[in-house]
Amino acid sequence: MIFQIKNIYKDYFQGKEAVPVLHNITLSVSEGEYVAIMGPSGSGKSTLMNIIGCLDKQSRGTFDFDGTDIMSASDKKLSEIRNKKIGFVFQNFNLLPRQSALENVELPLLYAGVSKKERRRRAKEALRKVGLENRMMFKPTQLSGGQKQRVAIARAIVNGPKLLLADEPTGALDTASGEQVMDLFEALNDEGVTIVMITHEPDIAKRAKRILFIRDGELFDEPMRFERQGDNV
C-alpha cells in the first residue's frame, strides 16, 4: 500500500467560520496503480491533491503514507517524503526559466544531497527516458509545451519516488502534446510507477486504470452515482 486515507475532512476558516472543502473521504492506492480523480472546478480535487502530496494536512481523519502517520509528522519528515517519495507534475510545468532542462531535473537530487556526478548521471537517464536526450542543455524558453512537461516528468521521476502525483498534466498542452504525455505516463506505469492524476477531462481520465470522481468535496467510485449528484463532466 502506497497510501491510505480514511474518513478525512478538510475545513478552511474565514475568520471564525469553518468552510468545509472535503467530506469523509476514504481512498487507498496500492503500488503499481494508475488512478485518475476527475471533477469540475471547485470540487475539492486540488485540495485533495495537496493532502495526498503532503503539501497540506487534513482537518480530521487519518492519512498513512508509506507507513508514516501524516497528521502527526513533523515538517522535516513531510519535506523528506515530498523530496524522496513523491514526484510532482503540475499543469504549468514549474520549471526554473534560467536553468537548462538537465539542471531542472537535477534539482530534487540537489536537495537530497546527492553528489554532483551522480546527479548528472541520474538526470541524464531520466531525460533519456522521456525522449529528451537531444534537449538536455535547452532552457525552458527553447522548448515546446510538450517538451517542458516531459522535462517536468523527468524531474518528478529522477528520485525514484513511490508515487507520481500529476495535477492537470495536459491542461496547458495541445491535443497532440497531451497524447504524448499520456503515452509516457502509460509507459511509466507499465514499468511499475504508481500514478495518481487529477483532471477534469474525461478523455484523459480514461487513460488511467481506475477512475474516481469528486464533487462538492465528496469522492465517488461509481460514475452513475457521481452523475446522480448532478455532474455532467
Stockholm file with secondary structure:
# STOCKHOLM 1.0

chainA/1-233         MIFQIKNIYKDYFQGKEAVPVLHNITLSVSEGEYVAIMGPSGSGKSTLMNIIGCLDKQSRGTFDFDGTDIMSASDKKLSEIRNKKIGFVFQNFNLLPRQSALENVELPLLYAGVSKKERRRRAKEALRKVGLENRMMFKPTQLSGGQKQRVAIARAIVNGPKLLLADEPTGALDTASGEQVMDLFEALNDEGVTIVMITHEPDIAKRAKRILFIRDGELFDEPMRFERQGDNV
#=GR chainA/1-233 SS CCEEEEEEEEEEEETTEEEEEEEEEEEEECTTCEEEEECCTTSSHHHHHHHHTTSSCCSEEEEEETTEEGGGCCHHHHHHHHHHTEEEECTTCCCCTTSCHHHHHHHHHHHTTCCHHHHHHHHHHHHHHTTCTTCTTCCGGGSCHHHHHHHHHHHHHTTCCSEEEEESTTTTSCHHHHHHHHHHHHHHHHTTCCEEEEESCHHHHTTSSEEEEEETTEEESCHHHHHHTTCCC
#=GC SS_cons         CCEEEEEEEEEEEETTEEEEEEEEEEEEECTTCEEEEECCTTSSHHHHHHHHTTSSCCSEEEEEETTEEGGGCCHHHHHHHHHHTEEEECTTCCCCTTSCHHHHHHHHHHHTTCCHHHHHHHHHHHHHHTTCTTCTTCCGGGSCHHHHHHHHHHHHHTTCCSEEEEESTTTTSCHHHHHHHHHHHHHHHHTTCCEEEEESCHHHHTTSSEEEEEETTEEESCHHHHHHTTCCC
//
